[in-house]
């Protein structure tokens, strides 16, 4: 496979952009090789600057539920741009999209749009602290909630302790109110509550997608909800990735659990940059200008993103069989990968939630980040690179999630399975 243009483009980018990329995982450091520089995309395919074509199982890290350049979403974006890229003033588009989201997700009475998932989680935590008049928060090792300072935290000794900054430039004073628990381990959460005594909120990805795909266990999430209620803390469900991706109502289809606050992103922008957070009316009413909790953004509720999101959610509502179809394809893909691994004596753990899928080169099932870290990342890197050479574009880290789009058909899934079988036979 010729990657001459991508290599040249990457070298040029490194002269003016740190690491040559504007988001670290794109640099391919976890899998080696040259990151692809994309020229264009259509449907299920990416086309790089060298003219290579790939079946895309990343889908812009989740937003493209209907594939690249969906005709209806594309038309809505073009028409919105013709009217103006942004006004810094309210539009009826914001109200329309807000109503659609509220109609689909129980427990969300009001919603505030922002420009990214990081903004959404950061703002939700600020709101939770104001509502409870407490300062400490609990997060889970391996869950990613954006790059705001108080959430860039690694686990302390033995977990269930106040965390330490996981990035230079984050003062310890900004993480001293963040406790870290173990995913799918309710006892570690109880220890956090005991250590603090003043927990404002617990934030969790109910379907974790940033340590690979690791869904919460139903009993754990139910116990977590009950514990928060007992302790007077708010539960924030981070559905920036899983919202409208795993199912029409995100994780609620799988768990029946409502958050006091929920964060969204990805799909609600139809491929355009967007984020949002919403929840119970009495909590959301604390936001300025109704309340004293300040949050603002020049590009919040951007009309182009709102127009794209309205079409994306309307397409979801009008297609009651959409998620069954996507989940069928995701299961077909993971079943095929697992069978191919077994044929070659390789242990592979897989997971599926709706249109989301993940796999680990691991001897044991993965329930938390410690389990995920036991995976064979070198095997994954070899697998990723070999699949890429054969036209299959997978997430470029063992600790990321893959996505199915509605543009995919069984033939695309079977092509990926056949490639996986060939690759695993070579690298075993």
Steps between C-alpha positions, in 0.01 A plus 500: 500500500642835395491765776747744348262796509385429855862470615595828334190671636575369849859624491383840381230519768754426774680822411201714598272279714623324820548135407349573161146447630229692682395207719768263633355160407505598132880483498487116494754482786314204651509293180799629307517593136385814326166663583276533199433849372146488368402664174127419505244244612170362382263248657708227666829599339794730572736609222847621594728744319669209319169378360472194726148396599402362842186365664466738794416352842593821683233727352667819629510335847127446508296794367429359154216263582387519136845487343700764317320767297149378569291680239233639734745621764728643233213696347398639839856618566529668161168678539594615850835636381325693225298680768809570712770309690409652835322795652589516869126519557217250562337301221195275488735219394632480856149462641411237237804284577453543875143372473611198298761401758262553792235287327743210467683499834309454826616721785608791280260791553726777369824505303783745429705474181879550495772441243667178624472205733770649721289814549195287574657293778688795649178704516293213638746455787495871579121487508500192725735669746276805513184293549643284781725774645779242520842490335621141454426286197549131423611370161614157382842388389493455122198723437577812298287810543699752303817689576391751765753518784296340778427194283855432381559275798674166545421263783665543835645212696254213518232697314205641695720794597553857394669489162819654370533718188557281195638783287771758553352845533218386728563624857434244771278758665255464210471122542492490878121479492491211249482146634561198276308172522518172310247446223241229574613489866239652733714441810767734365232768456381453858857552620515826304187626671644402837830674425331822401176559682419785262455348153307723262469252215614177340576519128513181295484374144219242536642345185870572528662561164839638593665190645370304209131413512425397860129516587396551860338198661131554567516415871796734545330795331181444699698485824686816401171685441368387839824596674491850354143546618591380849798734520324802350740513203399549139564232238635636171474260207760589239332396176710718272596181317211261574214748474291412192787267402430195711123544468234763438515595867867420553576277797143509637395220264755272663480608864180696562703744711453876479768748589431817696704662224598354163759620252475460124708557187596313183173392336294806604713709263469266203877523448536869594675610823249509788439404860215534749403431858153464644305374796229567751334840481588604856868437432514657154320812622811589701674591173546862405301702406228334714744416779846590622704218340691655213551321171530655155635441150516713187442198274255318729192396305675566172228499230693274263549235770138536612372450146711187457393366839130553429524290185707229671256461790199522269644215294542300821139560602366408155687170486383273786713208379823697471673385817398136457664511158816666631530261793454202270793622288713571808436152639573345161834685491606406853382139466705479180808650664470264796461194277799606293704537818393158628596340170851632555528422871478866604298610801272793419242670720219689325215732597205658320254769605270598216715646224811507723752215508834422658751218526802420715790262443458378855478165677220615732178701476545875545294671770718799587814689401733266691360211297535698178864581572578127506424482127772430245543846349785385275273236347236767450752729330605226257137413433406863441786565259438184300126572475576853384718366221203293384254789504339471845518814713465422872546722804873555543524393864413190699322736738253655255161392369379413150174602334257364245313740271165460328678526166664162565369172367581136573747493214714767669492307827596176327787671319636616836462151648684342209781752539517430875523128431787550253683739732466286812629196312808704405581667832413222747 
